Amino acid sequence: MKKAVIYARYSSSRQREESIERQIEICMDYAVHNDMMIVGSYIDRKKTGKSDARPDFQKMIYDSSRHQFDVVLVWRYDRFARNMDDHAAS
């Protein structure tokens, strides 16, 4: 069984706190149906996806380097970065 974490984020401009709950619910459902064990979550509230200077995002990257989990689950790829081309280049 793979160890998974959930990364959820919302920006203050267009989303509400409730969107975090829905993102987590969707990811947990995916984990159940794909034989993954959720071992943690990283949540950034009111943080833009234009920069990776987000506290829980940075903690997730650090924990990843320490091999604390196998998979990161996100509701949509834009939770990582607003512009995936810019994010991939960094």
BELHUPE-V131294 format. One record per residue. N is the residue number from 0. BURIAL is 1 if it has 16 or more other C-alpha atoms within 10 Angstrom, else 0. D_LAST is the distance of its C-alpha to the last C-alpha in whole Angstrom. Layout:
n->N burial->BURIAL d_last->D_LAST
n->N burial->BURIAL d_last->D_LAST
This chain:
n->0 burial->0 d_last->31
n->1 burial->0 d_last->27
n->2 burial->1 d_last->26
n->3 burial->1 d_last->24
n->4 burial->1 d_last->22
n->5 burial->1 d_last->22
n->6 burial->1 d_last->19
n->7 burial->1 d_last->20
n->8 burial->1 d_last->20
n->9 burial->1 d_last->21
n->10 burial->0 d_last->21
n->11 burial->0 d_last->24
n->12 burial->0 d_last->24
n->13 burial->0 d_last->25
n->14 burial->0 d_last->26
n->15 burial->0 d_last->28
n->16 burial->0 d_last->28
n->17 burial->0 d_last->30
n->18 burial->0 d_last->27
n->19 burial->1 d_last->26
n->20 burial->0 d_last->29
n->21 burial->0 d_last->29
n->22 burial->1 d_last->25
n->23 burial->1 d_last->27
n->24 burial->0 d_last->30
n->25 burial->0 d_last->28
n->26 burial->1 d_last->26
n->27 burial->1 d_last->29
n->28 burial->0 d_last->31
n->29 burial->0 d_last->29
n->30 burial->1 d_last->29
n->31 burial->0 d_last->32
n->32 burial->0 d_last->33
n->33 burial->0 d_last->30
n->34 burial->0 d_last->32
n->35 burial->1 d_last->29
n->36 burial->1 d_last->30
n->37 burial->1 d_last->28
n->38 burial->0 d_last->27
n->39 burial->0 d_last->25
n->40 burial->0 d_last->23
n->41 burial->1 d_last->21
n->42 burial->1 d_last->21
n->43 burial->1 d_last->20
n->44 burial->1 d_last->22
n->45 burial->1 d_last->22
n->46 burial->1 d_last->18
n->47 burial->1 d_last->16
n->48 burial->1 d_last->13
n->49 burial->0 d_last->12
n->50 burial->0 d_last->10
n->51 burial->1 d_last->10
n->52 burial->0 d_last->12
n->53 burial->1 d_last->15
n->54 burial->0 d_last->17
n->55 burial->1 d_last->18
n->56 burial->1 d_last->15
n->57 burial->0 d_last->14
n->58 burial->0 d_last->17
n->59 burial->1 d_last->17
n->60 burial->0 d_last->14
n->61 burial->0 d_last->16
n->62 burial->0 d_last->19
n->63 burial->0 d_last->17
n->64 burial->0 d_last->17
n->65 burial->0 d_last->21
n->66 burial->0 d_last->21
n->67 burial->0 d_last->23
n->68 burial->1 d_last->23
n->69 burial->0 d_last->22
n->70 burial->1 d_last->21
n->71 burial->1 d_last->19
n->72 burial->1 d_last->21
n->73 burial->1 d_last->20
n->74 burial->1 d_last->22
n->75 burial->0 d_last->19
n->76 burial->0 d_last->16
n->77 burial->0 d_last->15
n->78 burial->1 d_last->16
n->79 burial->1 d_last->12
n->80 burial->1 d_last->11
n->81 burial->0 d_last->13
n->82 burial->0 d_last->11
n->83 burial->0 d_last->10
n->84 burial->0 d_last->9
n->85 burial->0 d_last->7
n->86 burial->0 d_last->5
n->87 burial->0 d_last->6
n->88 burial->0 d_last->4
n->89 burial->0 d_last->0
